[in-house]
Amino acid sequence: MVVKIFGKDSCDVCKSMQEKFKIFLEHWNIAGRVEVKYHSIDTVDGLAEAALQDATNVPAIIIEKGGQELIRWQGRAVESKEFKPHFESLIKEGSLNLNK
């Protein structure tokens, strides 16, 4: 799975979303199985990727699995209770492996 976060360098909410995902993925013991990619739209590459993903408002957060978009949020901070359901299968697999 991949979490793509699009933001501006001057956006504190954008930066906090990147940290929030990293903290929760570590807390749920799935950080090694989910890639978090931050794209700054202040760079040419980041702006191009945002255009390809139609990420129009920052922060824009997109969760993908197997190259398919599962969900996206744009223009606001996201709470963990909103994104946790998209990682439940990985969290359950991890807890099963810990119990072995």
Backbone as CSV, one residue per row, in Angstrom:
resi,resn,N_x,N_y,N_z,CA_x,CA_y,CA_z,C_x,C_y,C_z
1,MET,0.839,-1.180,0.000,0.000,0.000,0.000,0.881,1.239,0.000
2,VAL,0.321,2.305,-0.524,1.039,3.571,-0.606,0.116,4.685,-0.130
3,VAL,0.670,5.577,0.682,-0.016,6.799,1.075,0.715,7.940,0.390
4,LYS,0.010,8.647,-0.475,0.595,9.796,-1.163,0.034,11.060,-0.512
5,ILE,0.950,11.922,-0.091,0.553,13.182,0.527,1.117,14.313,-0.322
6,PHE,0.237,15.203,-0.745,0.629,16.362,-1.532,0.464,17.598,-0.666
7,GLY,1.514,18.418,-0.624,1.451,19.607,0.207,2.399,20.687,-0.258
8,LYS,2.337,21.789,0.446,3.243,22.915,0.202,4.238,22.965,1.354
9,ASP,5.436,23.461,1.061,6.463,23.561,2.096,6.040,24.483,3.236
10,SER,5.200,25.462,2.957,4.755,26.415,3.976,3.502,25.959,4.728
11,CYS,3.002,24.771,4.419,1.750,24.270,5.014,2.055,23.365,6.211
12,ASP,1.788,23.871,7.406,2.022,23.081,8.612,1.108,21.863,8.688
13,VAL,-0.120,21.991,8.220,-1.054,20.857,8.226,-0.531,19.754,7.310
14,CYS,0.028,20.133,6.171,0.576,19.148,5.224,1.701,18.354,5.878
15,LYS,2.602,19.055,6.543,3.725,18.398,7.211,3.238,17.517,8.360
16,SER,2.237,17.991,9.091,1.735,17.202,10.216,1.041,15.931,9.742
17,MET,0.420,15.956,8.568,-0.220,14.755,8.029,0.827,13.687,7.713
18,GLN,1.949,14.108,7.188,3.036,13.173,6.906,3.503,12.511,8.202
19,GLU,3.703,13.293,9.232,4.137,12.758,10.523,3.064,11.878,11.153
20,LYS,1.813,12.297,11.044,0.713,11.531,11.631,0.652,10.127,11.038
21,PHE,0.739,10.026,9.716,0.702,8.708,9.085,1.880,7.861,9.544
22,LYS,3.062,8.433,9.575,4.237,7.668,10.001,4.083,7.171,11.433
23,ILE,3.604,8.016,12.330,3.432,7.630,13.736,2.412,6.505,13.872
24,PHE,1.254,6.648,13.222,0.219,5.625,13.361,0.613,4.313,12.692
25,LEU,1.275,4.365,11.546,1.706,3.134,10.889,2.723,2.394,11.753
26,GLU,3.600,3.136,12.417,4.538,2.508,13.353,3.798,1.938,14.554
27,HIS,2.856,2.691,15.083,2.071,2.233,16.239,1.307,0.938,15.922
28,TRP,0.820,0.831,14.714,0.068,-0.361,14.294,0.985,-1.468,13.769
29,ASN,2.295,-1.264,13.833,3.296,-2.247,13.394,3.182,-2.616,11.916
30,ILE,2.842,-1.638,11.081,2.739,-1.904,9.642,3.568,-0.912,8.819
31,ALA,4.424,-0.149,9.478,5.205,0.875,8.779,6.045,0.291,7.650
32,GLY,6.559,-0.906,7.817,7.373,-1.533,6.785,6.581,-2.035,5.591
33,ARG,5.267,-2.044,5.717,4.420,-2.572,4.648,3.609,-1.495,3.933
34,VAL,3.752,-0.263,4.400,3.043,0.858,3.798,4.066,1.958,3.514
35,GLU,4.116,2.390,2.279,5.045,3.456,1.896,4.321,4.796,1.983
36,VAL,4.947,5.765,2.637,4.409,7.120,2.704,5.268,7.994,1.799
37,LYS,4.631,8.580,0.791,5.342,9.443,-0.163,4.805,10.866,-0.025
38,TYR,5.709,11.795,0.248,5.328,13.203,0.331,5.770,13.906,-0.940
39,HIS,4.857,14.631,-1.561,5.139,15.381,-2.783,4.898,16.860,-2.511
40,SER,5.947,17.648,-2.587,5.813,19.089,-2.410,5.406,19.710,-3.735
41,ILE,4.275,20.423,-3.735,3.853,21.068,-4.975,4.633,22.358,-5.212
42,ASP,5.591,22.653,-4.340,6.493,23.779,-4.557,7.643,23.394,-5.489
43,THR,7.701,22.116,-5.871,8.721,21.655,-6.814,8.044,21.275,-8.127
44,VAL,8.795,21.289,-9.194,8.254,20.933,-10.512,7.771,19.483,-10.502
45,ASP,8.578,18.575,-9.942,8.182,17.159,-9.898,6.925,16.946,-9.069
46,GLY,6.862,17.604,-7.915,5.693,17.470,-7.050,4.438,18.028,-7.691
47,LEU,4.584,19.168,-8.360,3.445,19.786,-9.043,2.966,18.911,-10.196
48,ALA,3.908,18.317,-10.919,3.542,17.424,-12.030,2.801,16.192,-11.512
49,GLU,3.308,15.601,-10.424,2.648,14.422,-9.839,1.258,14.783,-9.319
50,ALA,1.126,15.958,-8.720,-0.183,16.416,-8.234,-1.160,16.576,-9.394
51,ALA,-0.671,17.099,-10.509,-1.531,17.252,-11.684,-1.983,15.892,-12.212
52,LEU,-1.058,14.923,-12.247,-1.409,13.578,-12.703,-2.438,12.919,-11.789
53,GLN,-2.355,13.209,-10.496,-3.258,12.610,-9.513,-4.511,13.457,-9.277
54,ASP,-4.610,14.603,-9.949,-5.725,15.535,-9.764,-5.863,15.944,-8.294
55,ALA,-4.723,16.179,-7.671,-4.682,16.625,-6.276,-4.689,18.148,-6.285
56,THR,-5.884,18.728,-6.164,-6.052,20.158,-6.384,-5.948,21.013,-5.131
57,ASN,-6.291,20.485,-3.975,-6.221,21.235,-2.724,-5.276,20.534,-1.765
58,VAL,-4.471,21.322,-1.056,-3.547,20.723,-0.092,-4.069,20.912,1.324
59,PRO,-3.784,19.974,2.199,-3.137,18.715,1.857,-4.091,17.810,1.087
60,ALA,-3.514,17.068,0.167,-4.256,16.024,-0.538,-3.620,14.708,-0.135
61,ILE,-4.437,13.790,0.339,-3.947,12.503,0.827,-4.672,11.409,0.057
62,ILE,-3.894,10.542,-0.559,-4.460,9.455,-1.364,-3.878,8.131,-0.872
63,ILE,-4.753,7.182,-0.581,-4.307,5.839,-0.214,-4.561,4.932,-1.402
64,GLU,-3.492,4.231,-1.826,-3.586,3.321,-2.960,-3.169,1.918,-2.545
65,LYS,-3.802,0.954,-3.171,-3.421,-0.448,-2.987,-3.362,-1.071,-4.370
66,GLY,-2.208,-1.643,-4.708,-2.043,-2.260,-6.017,-2.238,-1.286,-7.162
67,GLY,-1.876,-0.024,-6.944,-2.019,0.981,-7.987,-3.414,1.562,-8.128
68,GLN,-4.352,1.063,-7.324,-5.732,1.548,-7.372,-6.008,2.456,-6.183
69,GLU,-6.645,3.573,-6.451,-7.001,4.499,-5.385,-8.134,3.917,-4.536
70,LEU,-7.901,3.876,-3.220,-8.943,3.429,-2.289,-9.777,4.602,-1.787
71,ILE,-9.071,5.692,-1.453,-9.754,6.859,-0.896,-8.833,8.060,-0.994
72,ARG,-9.451,9.237,-0.940,-8.670,10.475,-0.905,-9.388,11.521,-0.060
73,TRP,-8.578,12.389,0.489,-9.059,13.560,1.218,-8.305,14.752,0.668
74,GLN,-8.975,15.894,0.561,-8.306,17.088,0.051,-8.712,18.309,0.864
75,GLY,-7.723,19.154,1.124,-7.985,20.445,1.735,-8.246,20.438,3.223
76,ARG,-7.926,19.330,3.896,-8.139,19.282,5.350,-7.286,18.203,5.984
77,ALA,-7.118,18.327,7.288,-6.431,17.297,8.059,-7.348,16.079,8.174
78,VAL,-6.753,14.915,8.310,-7.512,13.667,8.411,-7.225,13.031,9.768
79,GLU,-8.274,12.558,10.413,-8.118,11.893,11.703,-7.808,10.414,11.495
80,SER,-7.106,9.833,12.455,-6.722,8.425,12.336,-7.942,7.511,12.203
81,LYS,-9.051,7.860,12.845,-10.251,7.022,12.753,-10.818,7.000,11.328
82,GLU,-10.435,7.987,10.513,-10.886,8.009,9.124,-10.030,7.114,8.234
83,PHE,-8.729,7.027,8.519,-7.877,6.227,7.640,-7.567,4.838,8.170
84,LYS,-7.767,4.593,9.454,-7.461,3.280,10.019,-8.211,2.137,9.328
85,PRO,-9.491,2.287,8.986,-10.200,1.174,8.340,-9.533,0.668,7.057
86,HIS,-8.799,1.506,6.380,-8.151,1.113,5.131,-6.895,0.278,5.367
87,PHE,-6.461,0.208,6.622,-5.277,-0.571,6.981,-5.617,-1.773,7.870
88,GLU,-6.893,-1.986,8.144,-7.318,-3.039,9.084,-6.777,-4.415,8.722
89,SER,-6.795,-4.775,7.434,-6.326,-6.121,7.069,-4.843,-6.271,7.372
90,LEU,-4.050,-5.229,7.141,-2.623,-5.287,7.468,-2.401,-5.347,8.974
91,ILE,-3.198,-4.593,9.708,-3.073,-4.572,11.174,-3.401,-5.955,11.733
92,LYS,-4.468,-6.580,11.215,-4.853,-7.915,11.688,-3.781,-8.943,11.354
93,GLU,-3.235,-8.872,10.140,-2.161,-9.794,9.752,-0.966,-9.641,10.692
94,GLY,-0.628,-8.414,10.996,0.500,-8.144,11.892,0.282,-8.685,13.275
95,SER,-0.935,-8.546,13.795,-1.203,-9.064,15.141,-1.227,-10.582,15.158
96,LEU,-1.654,-11.197,14.061,-1.621,-12.659,13.981,-0.175,-13.160,13.978
97,ASN,0.686,-12.447,13.250,2.096,-12.831,13.194,2.785,-12.643,14.542
98,LEU,2.357,-11.649,15.308,2.955,-11.412,16.626,2.555,-12.502,17.620
99,ASN,1.394,-13.104,17.401,0.896,-14.133,18.321,1.477,-15.515,18.030
100,LYS,2.233,-15.660,16.963,2.785,-16.981,16.627,3.972,-17.286,17.484
